[in-house]
Amino acid sequence: MPPSVLSKAGLPAGIVIVGHAIVSADGMISAADGTMPASLRNDADWRRFQAALDESVLVVLGREGHRRHGNSGRRRLVFTGAVAAIAPDPEDASATLYNPAGATLADLFAHLGVAQGTIAVTGGTRVFDAFLPLYDRFELAEANTAALPGGRPCFPEGHPRTVLAAAGFQPRRFELLDAGQGVTLTHWMRP
């Protein structure tokens, strides 16, 4: 799914797209096998993340993340090549399967009846990368004492701080979420 497939063209003005990730010091969102190691788990970040998802009208994630992490009833959009365009998930009534090669985001949001609100993008790598030109902001939590050599990156081009800055984002606010575990949160925004 190349990033150029997605476009804000035709999206309702009331849509805000926000990325959410916690990464290791080396920019990884998971171990090489796709699992999230204990070194990336943090209670303060988890509470903040869950609250953000609760406030969103739609949570966007990849097929693997959708399978690994059961849905708590939130409305989900699952990126997958397993459908031609847009289809209901036969195993989760709250989820819609979406292939960006078969329908635009504008068509998708019209189909879903989403005209305003926050869309929370939660990964994986290809999903984060596909939405890079569309984010209004990106909430980047970092577990600064963890390293995952050979893990799966947030963005394929490098550390999220570097990628977001190159895409025109600016770090606007910084928070220390957990001093004991070295977990920080940076709110990246478009100027």
C-alpha positions as CSV (number, residue, x, y, z in Angstrom):
1,M,0.0,0.0,0.0
2,P,2.0,3.0,-1.2
3,P,1.5,6.3,0.6
4,S,0.4,8.0,-2.6
5,V,-2.8,5.9,-2.8
6,L,-4.4,7.9,0.1
7,S,-5.5,11.5,-0.4
8,K,-7.5,14.1,1.6
9,A,-9.3,15.0,-1.6
10,G,-13.0,15.1,-0.9
11,L,-12.7,14.4,2.8
12,P,-15.2,16.3,5.0
13,A,-13.6,19.4,6.6
14,G,-14.6,18.1,10.1
15,I,-12.2,15.1,9.9
16,V,-9.0,15.2,12.0
17,I,-6.5,12.4,11.5
18,V,-4.2,11.6,14.4
19,G,-1.4,9.0,14.5
20,H,-0.7,7.2,17.8
21,A,2.5,5.1,18.4
22,I,4.8,4.1,21.2
23,V,8.3,3.3,20.0
24,S,11.6,2.1,21.4
25,A,14.6,4.4,21.4
26,D,15.5,3.0,18.0
27,G,12.0,3.8,16.5
28,M,10.5,0.3,16.6
29,I,6.8,-0.4,17.3
30,S,7.3,-4.1,17.9
31,A,9.7,-7.0,18.0
32,A,10.6,-8.6,14.6
33,D,7.8,-11.2,15.0
34,G,5.2,-8.4,15.5
35,T,4.7,-8.9,19.2
36,M,4.9,-6.0,21.6
37,P,7.6,-6.7,24.2
38,A,7.2,-5.7,27.8
39,S,9.7,-2.9,27.3
40,L,7.2,-1.0,25.2
41,R,4.3,-1.4,27.6
42,N,3.6,1.4,30.0
43,D,0.6,2.0,32.1
44,A,0.6,5.8,31.8
45,D,0.9,5.7,28.1
46,W,-1.8,2.9,27.9
47,R,-4.3,5.0,29.8
48,R,-3.6,8.0,27.6
49,F,-3.8,5.9,24.4
50,Q,-7.1,4.2,25.4
51,A,-8.7,7.5,26.3
52,A,-7.7,8.9,22.9
53,L,-9.2,5.9,21.1
54,D,-12.4,6.2,23.2
55,E,-12.8,9.8,21.9
56,S,-12.2,8.8,18.2
57,V,-15.0,8.1,15.8
58,L,-12.9,5.5,14.0
59,V,-9.7,3.5,14.8
60,V,-7.5,2.6,11.8
61,L,-5.1,-0.4,12.0
62,G,-3.6,-3.1,9.8
63,R,-5.0,-6.6,9.5
64,E,-2.3,-8.2,11.7
65,G,-3.0,-5.7,14.6
66,H,-6.7,-6.3,14.2
67,R,-6.2,-10.1,14.6
68,R,-3.8,-9.8,17.5
69,H,-5.7,-7.3,19.5
70,G,-9.3,-8.0,20.1
71,N,-11.8,-5.2,19.6
72,S,-13.4,-3.7,22.7
73,G,-16.4,-2.6,20.6
74,R,-14.8,0.5,19.0
75,R,-15.5,1.2,15.3
76,R,-12.5,-0.1,13.4
77,L,-11.2,0.3,9.9
78,V,-8.9,-2.6,8.9
79,F,-6.4,-2.0,6.0
80,T,-6.1,-5.2,4.0
81,G,-5.6,-6.4,0.5
82,A,-8.0,-9.3,1.2
83,V,-11.0,-7.3,-0.1
84,A,-11.5,-5.5,-3.4
85,A,-12.6,-2.1,-1.8
86,I,-14.9,-2.0,1.2
87,A,-16.4,-4.9,3.0
88,P,-17.8,-5.7,6.5
89,D,-15.6,-7.9,8.6
90,P,-17.5,-11.2,8.9
91,E,-16.0,-11.8,12.3
92,D,-16.4,-8.3,13.9
93,A,-19.6,-6.3,13.4
94,S,-17.7,-3.1,14.5
95,A,-15.0,-3.5,11.9
96,T,-14.9,-2.6,8.2
97,L,-12.2,-4.1,5.9
98,Y,-10.7,-1.6,3.5
99,N,-8.4,-1.8,0.5
100,P,-7.2,1.7,-0.5
101,A,-6.5,0.4,-4.0
102,G,-10.2,-0.1,-4.5
103,A,-11.8,3.0,-3.0
104,T,-10.8,6.5,-2.0
105,L,-10.9,7.6,1.6
106,A,-13.7,10.1,0.7
107,D,-15.8,7.2,-0.7
108,L,-15.0,5.1,2.4
109,F,-16.0,7.8,4.9
110,A,-19.2,8.5,2.9
111,H,-19.9,4.7,3.0
112,L,-19.3,4.7,6.8
113,G,-21.2,7.9,7.4
114,V,-18.2,9.5,9.0
115,A,-18.4,13.3,8.3
116,Q,-16.6,14.7,11.4
117,G,-14.5,13.7,14.3
118,T,-11.1,12.2,15.0
119,I,-9.7,9.3,13.1
120,A,-7.1,7.5,15.2
121,V,-4.4,5.7,13.2
122,T,-2.7,3.0,15.4
123,G,-0.4,1.2,12.9
124,G,1.4,-1.0,11.8
125,T,4.2,0.2,9.7
126,R,2.5,0.2,6.4
127,V,-0.6,1.9,7.8
128,F,1.5,4.6,9.6
129,D,3.4,5.2,6.4
130,A,0.3,5.4,4.2
131,F,-1.2,8.1,6.4
132,L,1.9,10.2,6.6
133,P,0.7,12.9,4.2
134,L,-2.7,13.0,5.9
135,Y,-2.0,13.3,9.6
136,D,-3.1,16.5,11.3
137,R,-1.0,15.5,14.3
138,F,1.0,12.6,15.5
139,E,1.2,11.5,19.2
140,L,4.6,9.9,19.6
141,A,5.3,8.1,22.9
142,E,8.9,6.9,23.3
143,A,10.2,4.2,25.6
144,N,13.6,5.8,25.8
145,T,15.3,3.0,27.7
146,A,14.2,0.2,25.3
147,A,15.9,-0.9,22.1
148,L,14.6,-3.5,19.7
149,P,17.3,-4.2,17.1
150,G,15.7,-5.9,14.1
151,G,12.2,-4.9,15.3
152,R,9.4,-3.5,13.1
153,P,9.8,0.2,12.5
154,C,7.1,2.8,12.9
155,F,8.0,4.2,9.5
156,P,10.2,2.3,7.0
157,E,12.3,5.4,6.2
158,G,13.7,5.8,9.8
159,H,13.1,7.0,13.3
160,P,9.6,8.6,13.6
161,R,11.1,11.9,14.8
162,T,13.2,12.2,11.6
163,V,10.4,11.1,9.4
164,L,7.8,13.4,10.9
165,A,10.2,16.4,10.8
166,A,11.0,15.7,7.1
167,A,7.2,15.6,6.4
168,G,6.9,19.1,7.8
169,F,5.7,18.3,11.4
170,Q,6.9,20.2,14.3
171,P,7.2,19.0,17.9
172,R,4.7,21.3,19.7
173,R,4.5,19.9,23.2
174,F,6.5,17.4,25.2
175,E,5.4,15.4,28.3
176,L,7.2,13.1,30.7
177,L,4.7,10.2,31.1
178,D,6.8,8.0,33.3
179,A,10.1,9.2,34.7
180,G,10.9,5.8,36.2
181,Q,10.6,4.0,32.9
182,G,11.8,6.9,30.7
183,V,8.6,7.2,28.7
184,T,7.9,10.5,27.0
185,L,5.2,11.8,24.7
186,T,5.8,14.4,22.0
187,H,2.8,16.0,20.2
188,W,3.9,16.5,16.6
189,M,1.7,19.0,14.5
190,R,1.6,20.5,11.1
191,P,2.5,24.2,11.2
